[in-house]
Amino acid sequence: MSRLFQIFLLGSLSLATAAFAQTSLSRPPLRVAIVGLVHGHVHGFLGQYQHRVEIEIVGVVEPDSKLRAAAATRYGFQAAQMFADLDEMISKVRPQAVLVYTNTYDHRRVVETCARHGVHVMMEKPLAVSLDDALAMQKAALAGKIHVLVNYETSWYRSNHAAFDLVHDGSLGEIRKVVVHDGHKGPKEIGVEPEFLSWLTDPKLNGGGALFDFGCYGADLMTWLMDGQRPQTVTAVTQRIKPEIYSRVDDEATIVLTYPKAQAIIQASWNWPIDRKDMEVYGQTGQLITVKRDDLRVHRAGEDREQQVAAKPIPGPYDDELSYLRAVILDGAKEDALSSLVTNVTVTEILDAARRSAAEGRTVRLPPSR
């Protein structure tokens, strides 16, 4: 990991960061297109970020004409901005990047198409439904010389960055165990859109159920904390606790990863009464527990009690997905490890192995290298 990125993560506003901020104010917005309207996060994005100065939305691609019409009415898109075909949209409006809100299975097709046109990609997590697809996307991205970034909500949590800092400045000693919790009541129970629920519960289009939907968070965070190191073994157990709702995919999953001197337990659920995204990190000399987005509890060996700590703000452009995307593409900012293609190929390798482990009832040992 570069020294520049470490400085960003340690919370000091460097001259480079200030330069990025100044550049963002003085250059035109990034021309982006929305690809897909079947992922429910698209509505949160459009509702919150549609008019942000960092971007200009120049096109929307969605094969379903009803979804296109509804989005045009809801968000005020013009007819000339709406397309059913990705190639046609790229040829006519020439975006610099696309934001992908398709099902996960379609990510490969989108990346391969965009790579042919030299258009950068940021997609909603996870990267892919299989390691084969992830490797194909990596090959296409290299050939097309494009950035392929994966957006996780947890990438922008101050608490996670503070945890990373404490791990890497030696405050906790070497990592021994990480436990990551990600889950909620279930997509149907929280009322996701019908088009979203349809593919979330399709094993081909989603890769699995809670295993892929929420297991990806823990795999991403652990790979980041371990500086990209791949686990030696992957063991997973999945269940279908509510088959009357989720008849084709798991709704409960636990993944155990082993490393030479560490272990991770990733808990992913569509069954929890309260939604949560947090983690516990246990080192040789201390431990921490993240508390939602902005705080963490830290307890070091020899101290009488734990301390609740407010995490420092994350310096721009690494504090939200749009500032980050624009800075990477237009200003030459370095990719961060959480969203990088390299990290997320490893994430997909973990999820792919976890799916096999659960199906076959055995531990999967990863090869030393791909």
N, C-alpha and C positions, 0 to 999 in steps of 0.2 A: 504494500500500500504506500502511495506517495506521501512525502512529508507534508505537501500542501493539503492533501485530504485530511491528514491527521490534525493539522491546525484548524481546519474547518470544524471537525468533530469535537475538538477540545473547547470550542466555544469562544475563541478569540477572533474578533473581526479583523482579519488581515487586510493588508493593502490590496491584495489580489481580489478579495471579496468586495471591497469598496469600489475597485475598478469595475468589477462585473455590474455592481448596482448602478454606477454612473453610466456604463455602456447601455444598460437596459433602458435607461431614460432617454438616451440620445439616438437610439436606432429604431427603425420601424418594427412593428409587431411581427411575430412569427406567423406565417400563413399556415393554418392547420385545417384539416378536414376531419369530420366525425365519420368513422366507419362502423356501422352497426348501431341499432337502436333496441336490441333485445337484452342488453345487460342493464339492470336497473340503476347502476351507478351513473349511467349517462344523464339521468334526470337530475341527480344531485350536482353533477358537474355543470350542466347547462344552467341550472337554477342559480348556482353560486358564481360561476366563472365565465359565463358567456360574454360578458362585456369587459373582461379584464384587459388592461392595456398591453399586456405581454403578447396577446394573440389576436388574430383575426380569423374567424371561422369563414372559410371560403366555399365549403361544400359539405354535403351530408350524403352518405351512401347507406341505403337500406333496401334490400330486395322486396320487402313486404310493403306494398303500396299504402295499406291502411296505416301502418306505423309511420311512414313518411308523411302522409297527410296530417296525421295527428301532431307530429313534431313541428311541421310547418306552421300549423295553427297556434300551437302552444308557445312556440319560441320566436315566431315572426320571421321564419326563413322564407326567402323568395323562391319561386319555382325554378329559377335558373341555378339555384344552389343545390337542388335535390336530384339525386341520381340513384338508379337501381344497380349500376355496374361500377366496380372499382376502377377498372382500366379507363372507362369513359370519363369518370370524374377526374382522374389524374391528368388525363390528356387535355381536358377542357379548362380546368381551373388552376392547375399547377401548384398544389400545396407543397410546402417544404417538409411537412410532417403530418402524420395521421394519428388520431387518438382512437383506439380500437375498443369498441363495445359490442363485439360479437360473442357468440359462444366460444369456449376455449378451443374446441376442435378446429375452428376456422382460423385460428391465429397463424398457423403455418401458411395457409393460402394467402392471407393478407401480407405477411412478411415477404414471401417469395415474390408476390406481385409488386409490392413497393420497392423491393430490392432491384428489380429490373428497371424501375423508373428513377432510382436514386432518391427515394422519399423515405425519410426517417420514420420510426414507429415507436409510439408508447402505448402499451396495452395494459388493461386491467389484469391483475394477478389471476391465476398463475400463468406462467409462460406457455405451457403446452400440456397435452393429455398423455404424452409418451416421450420417452427419451429419444426415440427415432425422430419424432417431429422436432424436438428441441435441437438436435444435432443438425437437422436439415435447415432450420432457421438460422443457426449459427453459420453454416456454410453459405447460405444465401446472403446474409448480412455482410460477411467478409467479401464476397464477390461483388456485391453492390456498393460496398464502402458506406454503409448506413449504420446509424445507431439504432439498436433495438433495446428499449428500456421497459421495465416492468414496474407498474405502479402499485404499491401496497399502501394502504392507509397507515400502517405502523411505521413506514419509512419516515414519517413526518412527526413522530412522537418525540418530544423532548426527553421523556423518561428513558426511551431506548437508547438515545444518543449519550445520555449521561451514564447509562449502564456500560455502554461500550467504552467510554472514557475511563471509568473506574477499573474495568478489566485490563485495559491496555496501559494504564499508568502504574500498574502493579499493586493497587490498593487492596485487591482481594486475593492476591496470589494467583497461581495458575488455576484455570478453570477445572473443576472436577465434575460438576453436574449442572445442567440447565433444564428447567421445567417451563414449558411454554403452554399457556392456556388460551385458546381461541374458540369461541362458540356463542350460540344464542338458542332460542327456543326452536328454531327451524325456519326455513324460508317461507313455507306456507303459513306457519303460525304468526310470523311477523308481517305477513301481507305483501310479499313481493309481487310484482306485476306478473300476469299470466304467461307472457312471452319469456320472462326471466325464469319462472318456476319450471316451465316446460323443458328447458335445456339443462337446468341445474339438476334435474332428476333423471337425466338421460345419461347412462354410463358411457356412451360413445362421445357425446358432445361435451361432457364435463370431466370425463376421466374417472369419475367416481362420485361419491356424495360429499359428506363432511370431510372425508379423507383428503380430497383435492381442494375443496372450497376453503377449508380452514387449516388443514395440515400444512399448506404451503407457507403460511406465516411463520410457523416455528422452524421449518426447514430453512427459510430465508434468513431468519434472525440467527440461527445457530451457525450457518455457514459464514455469515458476516462476523460473528463473535470469534470464530475459529480462523479468521483470515483466509477463508477460501478452502480450508482443508476438507477433504471428502471423508465421510465416515468409513469405518471398516466394515460394519455390519448394519443391516436394517431389519428390524422385527416389528411387525404390525398386527394388531387385532382390530377387526371391525365388527360392528353389529348392525342389525336392522331392528331397532327397538320399536319403531312405529311402521310396520309393513303396510298398514292400511293407508298410510300417506306416502311413504317412500318405498314402493314395492320393488324398485329396480336398483337402488343404490343404498350404500351404507348411510346411517345417520349418526353413528358413533364410531370414533376411531382413536386409537392410541398407537403412536410410533415410538420405538426405542432405537436410538442411534448410539453406536459405540465408536470411540476413538482410542488411540493408544493409552491415554491417561484421563479420558473424560467420557461422559455419557449425557445424552439428551433424551428427555421424555417430552413428546409433543402430543398434547391432548386437543382433539378437534371434535366439536359436538354440535348437533342440531337438537339437543335435548335439555339444555340448561335453562333454568328458570330466569336467570339474569344474564344478559350478554356481557362478555368480558374479553379483553385482549391485554394480557399482561404476562410477565415472566419472572421466574426466580433464577438467580445465578449464584452458585455456591463455589467459592474458591478455596485455596488452601488456608487463607488467613482472614476471610471475611465473606459475607453474603449480602445480597441485595434482592429486593422485590420491587418491581415497578408498580406504580399506582396510577392507573389510567394514563392519560397523555403526558402529564406535566410533573409528576412527583415520583419519588422512590424512597424506600426504607432501606437503610444501610446499617449493618451490624458487623463490626470487626472483632476478631478474637481479642480477648482481654478487656473489652469495653463492657460496662455494666448493662447498657441498654442500647437498643437500636435508635437511630436518628431518622426522622423524616426530613427529606431534603427536596427543595424545589429545584428542578432542573433548569439550567440556563437556556435561553432562547438559542435556536439553531441559526447561525448566520446565513444570510442569503448568499448565493441563490439556492442553497440546499434546504430551504425551509418549507417549500411546497412544490407540487409537481409542475406547475406552469412556469414559475421562475426558473426552476431547475432545467426543464426541457428547453426553454428558450436559450438559457445560458450555455448549455451543452452544444446546441446546434448552431447558434449565431455567434457566440462569444468565445467558443473554444474551452469552456469550463470542463474539468475532468468529470467523467462519470463517477458516481458513487457506487460502492460495492453492493448496497442493498438492491438497487435497481438494475445492475449490470447484467448483460447477457451471460457472461462467464459464471457469475454466481447462480443465475437462474437456470442454467443448464444443469448445474449440480442439484439445485432444488428439484428439478424434474426427475433427475436420476434417483433421488431419494424417494419421491412420490411413486415413481414407476416400480421401484423395488418394494416399497411398502404395499402396493396393491398386489404384487406377486406373493409377498410374504403372507398377507392375510388370506389370499385365495388358496395357497398351498399349505398353510399351517406350519411354516418353517422360517428360520432366519435366513436372510439373503446376504451373502458375503459379496461386497463389491470388488471388482478387479482393482489391482493397484493403480491402473490408469485406463482411460478409455481408448 
